[in-house]
Amino acid sequence: MSIIPGQYRRNKVKKKNRSPKVNNLSAAAVHEKGMALVIVILILAFLQVVGLVLLTVTSTGPRVAGNIRRQQQAYNAAEAGFDVTWATIEESFANGSWARFGGYYLTEITGIDDPLSNNYFRKLTDLELLDLIDPDGDGVANVGFILYYREPYIQQGGSFDLRYTYTAFLIDDEAGGGTPDPADALLVCIGISGTGSNIITSRLEIELAIQLPGT
């Protein structure tokens, strides 16, 4: 019996590779579905991170702006302290009540003007200086010669705003060494913004010297 090639081709069974199915889905479809889920998860995670960053920036911005504003207010208080103190010192020399700076330095705090001391004013923060001047915290200076301590300067409705004050005192800049010279001094002004423990400070240091006739 002969085999006709045409019939052989028609009767030949062709085998095809078939992908296994899972829940009526091919493996390729399951893989694509899994990849899509991973991409969605990554996008959601990215959006969550972006949202957290935006929340942080939004909440931090006003707080930073508030701190900058209060720092500027403390600096303004220090400048106001300098202006008032300078006017007071000029008047004291003009009316003859002062002839030199000697005798008006802050000296009662041991080592306040000695660079080798732990109490040297430039080694201390503004708050530490204020605590040394008023150790019992009653708002009144308990030490040496202080020109002004926690002095308010802004009036509101007929009374002073106690949130903005300044402290001013003189330091003998030759106390730690050098030839004593009562004709000069270092004026320290500390501006304060805030009340209680919630305060911000700013410090100014200005060298003062008596101008002698002919100089």
PASEBA-1860 file (N, C-alpha, C; in nm, 3 decimals):
! residues 215
1> MSIIPGQY> 0.085/-0.119/0.000/0.000/0.000/0.000/0.088/0.122/0.000 ~ 0.061/0.208/-0.093/0.145/0.329/-0.105/0.085/0.442/-0.024 ~ 0.171/0.528/0.021/0.128/0.644/0.100/0.136/0.766/0.012 ~ 0.025/0.833/0.001/0.020/0.954/-0.080/0.067/1.070/0.005 ~ 0.171/1.140/-0.041/0.226/1.251/0.040/0.121/1.352/0.084 ~ 0.027/1.381/-0.009/-0.076/1.481/0.028/-0.159/1.435/0.145 ~ -0.197/1.306/0.143/-0.276/1.254/0.254/-0.196/1.254/0.384 ~ -0.070/1.228/0.375/0.017/1.225/0.495/0.020/1.362/0.561
9> RRNKVKKK> 0.028/1.464/0.474/0.034/1.598/0.530/-0.097/1.635/0.598 ~ -0.208/1.584/0.536/-0.337/1.618/0.595/-0.361/1.543/0.724 ~ -0.310/1.423/0.731/-0.336/1.342/0.849/-0.233/1.358/0.960 ~ -0.125/1.426/0.928/-0.018/1.440/1.029/-0.064/1.533/1.142 ~ -0.043/1.491/1.265/-0.080/1.571/1.382/0.036/1.662/1.417 ~ 0.009/1.790/1.420/0.113/1.886/1.456/0.106/1.917/1.605 ~ 0.218/1.905/1.670/0.226/1.932/1.814/0.269/2.076/1.838 ~ 0.201/2.139/1.928/0.232/2.277/1.963/0.266/2.285/2.113
17> NRSPKVNN> 0.360/2.372/2.142/0.393/2.397/2.284/0.282/2.482/2.345 ~ 0.226/2.436/2.449/0.119/2.510/2.516/0.164/2.551/2.656 ~ 0.137/2.674/2.691/0.175/2.724/2.824/0.076/2.673/2.926 ~ 0.126/2.638/3.045/0.034/2.593/3.150/-0.056/2.707/3.193 ~ -0.176/2.671/3.237/-0.272/2.771/3.280/-0.292/2.765/3.430 ~ -0.309/2.881/3.490/-0.338/2.891/3.633/-0.466/2.970/3.645 ~ -0.570/2.904/3.704/-0.700/2.970/3.717/-0.747/3.026/3.583 ~ -0.732/2.940/3.478/-0.774/2.977/3.343/-0.692/3.092/3.284
25> LSAAAVHE> -0.577/3.128/3.345/-0.488/3.230/3.290/-0.356/3.164/3.254 ~ -0.298/3.210/3.145/-0.170/3.155/3.104/-0.061/3.206/3.198 ~ 0.054/3.142/3.203/0.165/3.184/3.289/0.213/3.323/3.250 ~ 0.211/3.354/3.122/0.254/3.486/3.076/0.161/3.594/3.130 ~ 0.030/3.566/3.129/-0.066/3.664/3.181/-0.048/3.685/3.330 ~ -0.023/3.573/3.403/0.001/3.584/3.547/0.126/3.667/3.575 ~ 0.231/3.647/3.495/0.355/3.723/3.513/0.332/3.872/3.490 ~ 0.258/3.903/3.382/0.229/4.044/3.352/0.147/4.107/3.463
33> KGMALVIV> 0.052/4.031/3.517/-0.031/4.083/3.625/0.053/4.109/3.750 ~ 0.149/4.021/3.778/0.238/4.040/3.894/0.327/4.161/3.878 ~ 0.379/4.182/3.757/0.463/4.299/3.732/0.383/4.427/3.748 ~ 0.259/4.427/3.702/0.174/4.546/3.716/0.151/4.577/3.864 ~ 0.131/4.474/3.946/0.110/4.494/4.090/0.234/4.553/4.155 ~ 0.352/4.506/4.117/0.477/4.560/4.171/0.493/4.707/4.135 ~ 0.462/4.741/4.010/0.473/4.880/3.965/0.378/4.969/4.044 ~ 0.255/4.922/4.066/0.158/5.000/4.144/0.208/5.023/4.286
41> ILILAFLQ> 0.263/4.919/4.346/0.315/4.932/4.483/0.429/5.033/4.489 ~ 0.519/5.030/4.388/0.630/5.125/4.384/0.580/5.267/4.368 ~ 0.480/5.286/4.283/0.424/5.421/4.263/0.360/5.472/4.391 ~ 0.286/5.386/4.461/0.222/5.427/4.586/0.326/5.461/4.692 ~ 0.434/5.382/4.697/0.540/5.412/4.794/0.606/5.545/4.763 ~ 0.629/5.571/4.635/0.689/5.699/4.595/0.599/5.816/4.633 ~ 0.470/5.802/4.606/0.374/5.909/4.640/0.368/5.931/4.790 ~ 0.379/5.822/4.866/0.377/5.836/5.012/0.500/5.914/5.061
49> VVGLVLLT> 0.617/5.882/5.004/0.739/5.954/5.042/0.727/6.102/5.006 ~ 0.678/6.130/4.886/0.659/6.270/4.844/0.563/6.342/4.938 ~ 0.455/6.274/4.976/0.359/6.334/5.068/0.419/6.365/5.203 ~ 0.501/6.272/5.256/0.565/6.295/5.386/0.662/6.413/5.379 ~ 0.736/6.422/5.267/0.829/6.534/5.250/0.753/6.666/5.246 ~ 0.643/6.669/5.173/0.564/6.792/5.163/0.506/6.830/5.299 ~ 0.460/6.731/5.376/0.407/6.760/5.509/0.515/6.816/5.600 ~ 0.637/6.759/5.590/0.747/6.806/5.674/0.785/6.949/5.639
57> VTSTGPRV> 0.796/6.976/5.508/0.831/7.112/5.464/0.723/7.211/5.504 ~ 0.598/7.171/5.488/0.485/7.260/5.520/0.482/7.293/5.668 ~ 0.510/7.193/5.754/0.504/7.217/5.898/0.630/7.286/5.950 ~ 0.745/7.263/5.883/0.870/7.321/5.930/0.885/7.467/5.887 ~ 0.834/7.501/5.768/0.848/7.637/5.715/0.804/7.746/5.811 ~ 0.679/7.742/5.860/0.635/7.846/5.953/0.717/7.851/6.081 ~ 0.760/7.733/6.129/0.840/7.730/6.252/0.975/7.797/6.231 ~ 1.039/7.771/6.116/1.167/7.835/6.085/1.149/7.985/6.070
65> AGNIRRQQ> 1.042/8.026/5.999/1.015/8.168/5.981/0.992/8.237/6.115 ~ 0.922/8.167/6.207/0.897/8.223/6.340/1.026/8.240/6.418 ~ 1.117/8.142/6.409/1.245/8.152/6.479/1.330/8.267/6.424 ~ 1.328/8.283/6.292/1.405/8.393/6.231/1.349/8.527/6.276 ~ 1.216/8.536/6.281/1.152/8.661/6.325/1.189/8.692/6.471 ~ 1.186/8.591/6.557/1.219/8.612/6.698/1.367/8.645/6.716 ~ 1.453/8.585/6.633/1.595/8.619/6.638/1.617/8.765/6.601 ~ 1.544/8.812/6.501/1.553/8.952/6.460/1.501/9.043/6.571
73> QAYNAAEA> 1.396/9.000/6.639/1.342/9.078/6.750/1.444/9.087/6.864 ~ 1.515/8.977/6.891/1.618/8.979/6.995/1.732/9.073/6.956 ~ 1.770/9.071/6.829/1.875/9.162/6.782/1.830/9.307/6.794 ~ 1.705/9.334/6.760/1.652/9.469/6.774/1.655/9.513/6.920 ~ 1.626/9.419/7.011/1.630/9.451/7.153/1.772/9.485/7.197 ~ 1.870/9.411/7.146/2.010/9.439/7.180/2.050/9.577/7.128 ~ 2.008/9.610/7.007/2.038/9.743/6.952/1.970/9.853/7.032 ~ 1.846/9.828/7.074/1.776/9.927/7.157/1.850/9.945/7.289
81> GFDVTWAT> 1.900/9.835/7.346/1.978/9.843/7.469/2.104/9.925/7.452 ~ 2.170/9.908/7.339/2.290/9.987/7.313/2.257/10.135/7.302 ~ 2.151/10.167/7.227/2.115/10.308/7.207/2.085/10.376/7.341 ~ 2.004/10.310/7.425/1.968/10.369/7.555/2.090/10.378/7.646 ~ 2.170/10.271/7.650/2.287/10.270/7.739/2.389/10.374/7.695 ~ 2.412/10.384/7.566/2.507/10.483/7.514/2.463/10.624/7.551 ~ 2.333/10.653/7.537/2.281/10.784/7.574/2.299/10.809/7.724 ~ 2.277/10.707/7.805/2.294/10.720/7.951/2.439/10.748/7.987
89> IEESFANG> 2.531/10.676/7.924/2.674/10.695/7.953/2.719/10.834/7.910 ~ 2.677/10.877/7.793/2.713/11.012/7.745/2.663/11.119/7.842 ~ 2.540/11.102/7.889/2.484/11.198/7.983/2.560/11.197/8.115 ~ 2.602/11.077/8.159/2.677/11.067/8.285/2.811/11.139/8.275 ~ 2.877/11.128/8.162/3.003/11.200/8.143/2.977/11.350/8.127 ~ 2.869/11.386/8.061/2.840/11.527/8.036/2.807/11.602/8.165 ~ 2.733/11.537/8.256/2.695/11.605/8.379/2.798/11.589/8.491 ~ 2.907/11.517/8.461/3.016/11.506/8.558/3.000/11.394/8.659
97> SWARFGGY> 2.891/11.317/8.652/2.876/11.207/8.748/2.972/11.093/8.719 ~ 3.018/11.082/8.595/3.123/10.987/8.558/3.242/11.066/8.506 ~ 3.362/11.022/8.548/3.484/11.081/8.493/3.563/10.976/8.415 ~ 3.536/10.852/8.441/3.601/10.741/8.371/3.517/10.615/8.392 ~ 3.554/10.507/8.326/3.476/10.383/8.336/3.510/10.302/8.461 ~ 3.630/10.324/8.514/3.671/10.251/8.634/3.569/10.269/8.745 ~ 3.532/10.160/8.809/3.432/10.164/8.914/3.293/10.127/8.867 ~ 3.275/10.116/8.736/3.144/10.082/8.681/3.145/9.949/8.604
105> YLTEITGI> 3.257/9.877/8.614/3.265/9.746/8.549/3.188/9.642/8.630 ~ 3.141/9.539/8.559/3.082/9.424/8.626/3.197/9.336/8.678 ~ 3.210/9.330/8.809/3.324/9.258/8.869/3.282/9.156/8.975 ~ 3.158/9.162/9.022/3.119/9.076/9.134/3.116/8.928/9.098 ~ 3.091/8.897/8.971/3.096/8.756/8.927/3.243/8.720/8.907 ~ 3.293/8.631/8.987/3.434/8.595/8.983/3.474/8.542/8.845 ~ 3.576/8.605/8.786/3.628/8.558/8.658/3.550/8.605/8.537 ~ 3.452/8.692/8.554/3.369/8.736/8.442/3.452/8.808/8.336
113> DDPLSNNY> 3.564/8.872/8.378/3.647/8.947/8.284/3.785/8.883/8.265 ~ 3.800/8.758/8.310/3.928/8.688/8.300/3.920/8.580/8.191 ~ 3.992/8.596/8.080/3.986/8.496/7.972/4.025/8.355/8.014 ~ 4.098/8.340/8.125/4.140/8.207/8.170/4.036/8.141/8.260 ~ 3.935/8.214/8.299/3.833/8.162/8.391/3.719/8.095/8.313 ~ 3.659/7.995/8.375/3.542/7.931/8.315/3.421/8.026/8.314 ~ 3.425/8.128/8.399/3.317/8.226/8.405/3.339/8.345/8.311 ~ 3.445/8.339/8.231/3.471/8.449/8.137/3.349/8.468/8.047
121> FRKLTDLE> 3.304/8.592/8.032/3.176/8.618/7.967/3.169/8.566/7.824 ~ 3.281/8.559/7.754/3.279/8.510/7.616/3.275/8.357/7.609 ~ 3.294/8.290/7.721/3.282/8.145/7.725/3.140/8.102/7.762 ~ 3.058/8.197/7.803/2.924/8.168/7.849/2.820/8.206/7.744 ~ 2.711/8.132/7.742/2.599/8.170/7.657/2.527/8.289/7.721 ~ 2.440/8.351/7.644/2.363/8.463/7.698/2.279/8.419/7.818 ~ 2.216/8.301/7.808/2.133/8.253/7.917/2.216/8.224/8.041 ~ 2.336/8.172/8.023/2.424/8.148/8.139/2.464/8.279/8.205
129> LLDLIDPD> 2.491/8.381/8.125/2.524/8.513/8.180/2.406/8.569/8.260 ~ 2.287/8.560/8.203/2.169/8.610/8.271/2.144/8.536/8.402 ~ 2.169/8.406/8.403/2.151/8.327/8.526/2.253/8.366/8.633 ~ 2.375/8.403/8.592/2.475/8.447/8.688/2.440/8.584/8.746 ~ 2.381/8.668/8.663/2.343/8.801/8.708/2.221/8.794/8.802 ~ 2.130/8.705/8.773/2.008/8.689/8.853/1.991/8.542/8.891 ~ 2.072/8.491/8.985/2.070/8.348/9.016/1.938/8.298/9.076 ~ 1.863/8.384/9.143/1.737/8.339/9.202/1.618/8.357/9.109
137> GDGVANVG> 1.642/8.417/8.989/1.538/8.426/8.888/1.419/8.513/8.924 ~ 1.439/8.614/9.009/1.328/8.701/9.047/1.315/8.825/8.959 ~ 1.399/8.833/8.855/1.391/8.946/8.764/1.469/9.067/8.809 ~ 1.546/9.055/8.918/1.627/9.165/8.971/1.772/9.120/8.976 ~ 1.864/9.203/8.924/2.006/9.169/8.924/2.057/9.159/9.067 ~ 2.131/9.053/9.095/2.183/9.030/9.230/2.333/9.055/9.241 ~ 2.396/9.102/9.136/2.541/9.116/9.137/2.582/9.255/9.091 ~ 2.708/9.286/9.123/2.781/9.401/9.076/2.707/9.515/9.008
145> FILYYREP> 2.779/9.593/8.935/2.723/9.709/8.868/2.664/9.668/8.734 ~ 2.531/9.672/8.725/2.460/9.642/8.601/2.391/9.769/8.554 ~ 2.417/9.811/8.434/2.353/9.931/8.382/2.203/9.910/8.365 ~ 2.166/9.800/8.300/2.025/9.766/8.282/2.012/9.614/8.288 ~ 1.903/9.569/8.350/1.877/9.425/8.353/1.730/9.399/8.319 ~ 1.709/9.320/8.214/1.575/9.285/8.166/1.486/9.409/8.155 ~ 1.540/9.511/8.092/1.470/9.638/8.079/1.380/9.635/7.956 ~ 1.246/9.654/7.973/1.157/9.659/7.856/1.166/9.794/7.788
153> YIQQGGSF> 1.132/9.799/7.662/1.144/9.925/7.588/1.030/9.950/7.490 ~ 0.941/9.854/7.471/0.829/9.870/7.379/0.701/9.889/7.461 ~ 0.631/9.997/7.434/0.507/10.025/7.503/0.387/9.984/7.419 ~ 0.290/9.920/7.484/0.166/9.882/7.419/0.050/9.913/7.513 ~ -0.036/10.003/7.469/-0.151/10.037/7.550/-0.116/10.099/7.684 ~ -0.007/10.175/7.687/0.030/10.243/7.811/0.118/10.162/7.903 ~ 0.146/10.037/7.870/0.235/9.954/7.952/0.342/9.893/7.864 ~ 0.451/9.849/7.928/0.563/9.792/7.853/0.538/9.645/7.821
161> DLRYTYTA> 0.582/9.606/7.703/0.574/9.466/7.660/0.694/9.391/7.716 ~ 0.670/9.304/7.813/0.779/9.235/7.882/0.841/9.122/7.800 ~ 0.790/9.101/7.680/0.850/8.998/7.594/0.980/9.045/7.530 ~ 1.001/9.176/7.525/1.119/9.231/7.459/1.195/9.318/7.559 ~ 1.313/9.270/7.599/1.392/9.342/7.699/1.539/9.338/7.662 ~ 1.619/9.415/7.734/1.764/9.413/7.712/1.836/9.422/7.847 ~ 1.958/9.372/7.847/2.048/9.377/7.963/2.179/9.438/7.915 ~ 2.237/9.528/7.993/2.361/9.594/7.952/2.455/9.609/8.071
169> FLIDDEAG> 2.584/9.584/8.047/2.685/9.601/8.151/2.820/9.627/8.087 ~ 2.916/9.674/8.167/3.050/9.705/8.119/3.149/9.601/8.168 ~ 3.242/9.567/8.081/3.349/9.472/8.113/3.483/9.544/8.102 ~ 3.571/9.519/8.199/3.707/9.572/8.194/3.788/9.483/8.100 ~ 3.815/9.533/7.979/3.882/9.449/7.879/4.030/9.430/7.907 ~ 4.086/9.500/8.005/4.226/9.478/8.042/4.241/9.392/8.167 ~ 4.130/9.345/8.223/4.138/9.272/8.350/4.218/9.142/8.336 ~ 4.213/9.080/8.219/4.284/8.954/8.200/4.429/8.971/8.163
177> GGTPDPAD> 4.478/9.093/8.153/4.616/9.119/8.115/4.627/9.250/8.042 ~ 4.746/9.309/8.045/4.764/9.439/7.981/4.760/9.551/8.083 ~ 4.790/9.669/8.038/4.794/9.785/8.125/4.652/9.833/8.154 ~ 4.613/9.843/8.282/4.478/9.890/8.315/4.453/10.028/8.256 ~ 4.335/10.045/8.199/4.300/10.173/8.137/4.154/10.203/8.168 ~ 4.129/10.285/8.273/3.989/10.316/8.310/3.920/10.407/8.210 ~ 3.994/10.449/8.104/3.934/10.537/8.004/3.864/10.457/7.893 ~ 3.867/10.325/7.901/3.793/10.247/7.801/3.720/10.130/7.869
185> ALLVCIGI> 3.630/10.073/7.796/3.549/9.963/7.849/3.483/9.890/7.732 ~ 3.437/9.771/7.761/3.362/9.693/7.662/3.217/9.689/7.707 ~ 3.129/9.745/7.625/2.986/9.745/7.656/2.923/9.620/7.597 ~ 2.858/9.542/7.683/2.790/9.420/7.641/2.639/9.442/7.654 ~ 2.568/9.422/7.543/2.422/9.435/7.542/2.361/9.302/7.498 ~ 2.270/9.249/7.578/2.202/9.124/7.547/2.055/9.154/7.523 ~ 2.007/9.131/7.401/1.867/9.149/7.369/1.791/9.019/7.391 ~ 1.669/9.030/7.443/1.589/8.913/7.478/1.452/8.924/7.411
193> SGTGSNII> 1.411/8.816/7.346/1.278/8.806/7.287/1.209/8.684/7.346 ~ 1.095/8.705/7.413/1.022/8.596/7.474/1.017/8.609/7.625 ~ 0.949/8.517/7.688/0.937/8.516/7.833/0.959/8.375/7.888 ~ 0.986/8.369/8.019/1.006/8.239/8.082/1.124/8.165/8.023 ~ 1.105/8.036/8.000/1.213/7.955/7.942/1.212/7.958/7.790 ~ 1.108/8.015/7.731/1.095/8.020/7.586/1.146/8.154/7.535 ~ 1.279/8.172/7.539/1.335/8.300/7.496/1.448/8.277/7.396 ~ 1.470/8.380/7.315/1.581/8.383/7.220/1.661/8.510/7.250
201> TSRLEIEL> 1.792/8.501/7.243/1.877/8.615/7.278/1.971/8.652/7.163 ~ 2.023/8.773/7.172/2.123/8.821/7.076/2.217/8.914/7.153 ~ 2.346/8.906/7.123/2.446/8.983/7.200/2.524/9.078/7.110 ~ 2.546/9.199/7.161/2.633/9.297/7.098/2.747/9.330/7.194 ~ 2.869/9.346/7.138/2.984/9.389/7.217/3.045/9.510/7.147 ~ 3.051/9.623/7.219/3.100/9.747/7.160/3.211/9.805/7.247 ~ 3.324/9.834/7.187/3.436/9.896/7.259/3.409/10.045/7.274 ~ 3.418/10.093/7.399/3.398/10.235/7.429/3.529/10.295/7.481
209> AIQLPGT> 3.554/10.420/7.447/3.673/10.489/7.497/3.641/10.636/7.513 ~ 3.699/10.695/7.618/3.680/10.838/7.642/3.765/10.915/7.543 ~ 3.705/11.010/7.474/3.779/11.093/7.378/3.837/11.212/7.451 ~ 3.968/11.213/7.463/4.034/11.320/7.534/4.044/11.444/7.447 ~ 4.049/11.561/7.507/4.062/11.685/7.427/4.185/11.681/7.337 ~ 4.167/11.724/7.213/4.278/11.728/7.119/4.303/11.598/7.047 ~ 4.221/11.495/7.075/4.240/11.366/7.007/4.122/11.340/6.915
END
